[in-house]
Amino acid sequence: MNTSVVIVLAGNSTRFGQAKQFFPVNGKPLVSYTIKAFDSHPLVDEIVLVVRQEDEQELQKLVSDFGFNKVKKMVYGGETRAESVRNGLDAVSFEKGYVLIHDGARPLVRESLITRLIDELQKSKCVVPFLLQEDATYSLSKNSYVDRHDLFRVQTPQAFRIEVIKKVFKDHFDPKALDEASMYRPYGEIGFIQGDKQTLKVTTKDDIALVEAYLNQK
């Protein structure tokens, strides 16, 4: 079964203060770790990068310098995340198979998580990794604590059968959707699997130290 990966790199990195995908982490650009995780995975056939136009040239050089052979296409992002993902899906080569949609700012996705997502797609049309909410949680709108056992955090990659998610984006596209699984939800049940704390999203420069700590454990 063909497997494509769409990596979204079109954000403005406002909270980070600069283009975080190129920020050095242990001497390498952050995004190089993200791409490598998929480029080196034996079940991945192609990678599509969704980028800002002003970053295209630098990313092309990075792909060449690191020898990422599975990066087949590079397309521009849209005004929202959903529009960026749509552009990436339109560039996927296959009409059937699997597609994983991933945040470029999550550099430490492990091979085992990618494999589990792909395996689960054999019985589900949509699979999403999650982490349980461990801290006591307070709702401002309800002005009270809520049961943390009813809450969990959603991660990426989010995995889909290509023909299904392409149809969702064609027939019921929502430019304000928070993620792809929320857009898919009216079509059927979401398959959830245990996520990985290491698959953290880099939002501010404080997160870099944690990424480096994980890398230095290896």
C-alpha angles and dihedrals in degrees: 000000000000116000124197128184126209112199114194113216101153100104124117096232090224096162092044093054097226141031097303095192089073097042110123116252113182087340097309131093111266093237092057089071091050094051094042092057090063100030090059096044111107094217096053116095103178142006127211117197119207106204146168112260092238091057097048099095095047092048092049089054091047092051090050095045093051094042096235098176098178095062098104103163142021120199134176123258127238135231093279136030090253091054090049091051090049090055089050093049091050088058095052109115099216130072093198133032131057134318129192118202114204141180110243088216092066099081101167105063108148127228090238093058092049090050093049091051092051092046092052091053088070087075103020134053094212128028126183130182117228142184124212117246104250102180129074105267129213127198116215092195092053093036090223144083117275129210106269090203088072092055135071139167120248120221138185149277091074110193130211144165103260098230091051100050092042089055091048091052091046099046105029107021115169113190090197097051112134092219141346096263092058089055090048095047097093088057096061149303120326115230110224126200131182110275130210128254088215090065090079124157117239107227105151134019089259088071092062092073090056092049090051091048090056091046093049091053090067 
